[in-house]
Amino acid sequence: MVESLLNLTVTRAIPPDVMTGLMTGQFKLHGGVIRGASGTQHAGQIIRHLLPVTEQTIGTPILAPISRALDAVNTYQLHGISGQVNALTATTQQVLQIATGTMVLSGLNLAVTAVGFAVLNEKLKSLEGQLNEIQQEVQAIRTLMELEERARLGAALRDLLNIVAIKNLDHRHTMLFNSKNILAPINLKYKELLAGAETLETAMAYEEYFCITSLAHARCLAELKMLEMANRDLDEASTFWKKQAQRIANEFLLGENPERFLFSDFAQDVPVFVLVEWLDFAYQEEKGYRWIDELREQNRSWYAQDGKIGTKRFSSVSKIFNRENKAVKLTELDQDRKWVMPSFQKLVARSNVFEGYKAQYELLEANNVTPSEFESQVALLAQTAAVDGFLILQPVKCAI
């Protein structure tokens, strides 16, 4: 008997033609969803859902640490897999590990159903602790810590912790409605703060609060079976988030000298395939490795203007590095490693996760199923059908 879930067939591996599509760019992996790439015959079509069924923490720091999660298996390796694709199990495992790496870097679970009120409550507690640690250094963070909205948000999420356990449906609906009405204006407040953020530190803090309140508000709507509204709410939040994330990437992360990432200072932490992914995201134009040529054009010539050959530049920015400015430049490099690189990693990964969330909410709406109901069904299947901690789900109408 073939197992199914909401018109999705449970499979045990990703077939060779889908793997080939990933390698050639016909398909794209967006967090937990494989979609047809734009400009192809399958553009926008969902090819597979990859739902994690093992517990994953999403309480990552405001700025996720430089992670080696994708060092062993990364998107670059997809292009290096043998064209024969003989080891089907191995390549399936590689794609699932890439999905897991995206989950780690984003600080969010790939399954929107797993991002419940208890998980969001824990994430809020973790975030509060981190902000406490840096508030003495950043005045705007101190102001944020004094906002009344933070206390109201914490109270609303605390009330929602055991919402599924409430047997009386009237009481359950009343609590969900009350929480939804509390979360909506708080979400708008953090939306306003994120749009007006003028430093990287505050922008990344507001981004976290905006994500928490957006996901919690959409979840309230979905649990109330207002699935069309929940789907639209998440889509609007995702669109706004992406616009702000690109602003952060351009203004605070790339800055005026994106070409600095071509230098040896970043060779270990920012491989070329990662840099290309960052630039595609920041500028919303998929140029791939053509970005490297554009950045090279912004660098000075290897040969000195006075005709001497082989004059190297050792700076982490596009200026000549000398002993007089050594301390300043090292400080800039440290700042890039502490703030810029982890912020970029998180935003790019989180963008992919949001794309997956939208697909999952569309699925819930189409089947008129709440997140908690779907989560229960997934849990039953996970006992027998999981592959390396994931359910691989194929749309019934998908011929691939």
Secondary structure, 3 states (H helix, E strand, C coil): CCCEECCEEEECCCCHHHHHHHHHCCEEEECCEEEECCCCCCECCEEEEEEECCCCCCCCCCCCCCCCCCCCCCHHHHCCCCCCCCCHHHHHHHHHHHHHHHHHHHCCCCCHHHCCHHHHHHHHHHHHHHHHHHCCCCHHHHHHHCCHHHHHHHHHHHHCCCHHHCCCHHHHHHHHHHHHHHHHHHHHHHHHHHHHCCCHHHHHHHHHHHHHHHHHHHHHHHHCCCHHHHHHHHHHHHHHHHHHHHHHHHHHHHCCCHHHHHCHHHCCCCCHHHHHHHHHHHHCCCCCCHHHHHHHHHCCCCCCCCCCCCCCCCCCCCCCCCCCCHHHHHHHHHHHHHHHHHHHHHHHHHHHHHHHHHHHHHHHHHHCCCHHHHHHHHHHHHHHHCECCEEEEEECCCCC
